[in-house]
Amino acid sequence: MSHRAPWECSFAKEQRSRCLPGKKPRTDHEYFEVLSLCILQAGLSWASVRRSWPRYRSAFRNFDIAKLAHADPAALLRRPGALRNVKKVAALVANAQEFERIRAEHRTFARYLRTVKTERAGSHSLAAAAQRGR
């Protein structure tokens, strides 16, 4: 069974992959949902996450950045269909808050990414981006 990745997936380009390449996110919501997918999938099978994704989407308020940024992680954990991992749910809320901060400064997450890409290549790029985020 193959599936379509929700973003440009380098693994999907491999000849033996059963993952079909998706499209690069175009909106802040799409970027945030991909980030959330990565957080929720960590340590779980892709098949399990794909099967559960509609439930997760509903439990986590359709990955609405503004709603999650102001959500109480404990309340989210009690929602039907939510993944019961305290650290992952706290990360979703923290990332939504960071997305709001980035949008306040750069208007969109894509614009923020362009500022990161203009940094010199190498290990200092991520360090510089992390320092700007503090």
Secondary structure, 3 states (H helix, E strand, C coil): CCEECCCCCCHHHCCCCCEECCCCCCCHHHHHHHHHHHHHHCCCCHHHHHHHHHHHHHHCHHHCHHHHHCCCHHHHHHCCCCCCCHHHHHHHHHHHHHHHHHHHHHCCHHHHHHHHHCCCCCHHHHHHHHHHCC
